[in-house]
Amino acid sequence: MPSNNILDAYITNLPTPQNALNLFQGEWRSKLPEAYAPLKTTGQAGLFEDDRIAWMLQQIGDISGQDILELGPLEAGHSYMLEQAGAASVTSIEANTRAYLKCLVMKEVLELQRVCFLLGDFVTWLRREQVPHFDLSIASGVLYHMKNPVELLELLAKTSDRLFIWTYYYDKEILANNPNIPADKFAQGQETSWAGFQHTLYPQDYQAALNWNGFYGGPETSSCWLPRQTILDALVFFGFKNIQIYGEATAEHPNGPCFSLLASKE
């Protein structure tokens, strides 16, 4: 049984960055960039050297001096890449308390200077009357965790003229043929409308994933997915004229079809 002795919370060896990383041993999703070897996490995802963000930066060009909004930083991998690329500021909002604490650990370990991590719900933050304008917004791995994903697209359209998204999307045939996805995970589509945009939502249940300490889904037991074309149509509806697509993965991705996109109003 776990000990209740408060003294077990103390570290008695030499202060090191590895001590901080070990606080979340077994829960990390990502590995540190090569520049920080031999420090180790227990994760394997290359989010600190992510080709999706590298592609986005290649399309945009120099981001020096730009202010960036990041939703759901997870473990600060993309935050690190944005600072390395020269962003003037990165405002990064995380609702999951454990993920937020991991981001603070990474901020210290990686000595991030221009990233501000905020703890709270980014939809509530974006709904405020006065939200700063950002040169770029990044919503990687968050759209499919929303109850109302189209609302999030509308809110992001109001705060930035450029938007990067990586997301899963709903495709009945692909999901039905994926052996990793339970047959009862998705409910029947629900016709709805938001801000004049008519669309269909496909509710999904997190199921057993909620039992893991490393769960990084939405704040409720379920969320709603959108079909691929609906995502593209919504972006156009809210003013994004130019959409570039990268990294399309359909049947081969274990968690469902997904893609990256960079949308611009220019």
Order of alpha helices (4+ residues) and beta strands (2+ residues): alpha-alpha-beta-alpha-beta-alpha-beta-alpha-beta-alpha-beta-alpha-beta-beta-beta-alpha-beta-beta
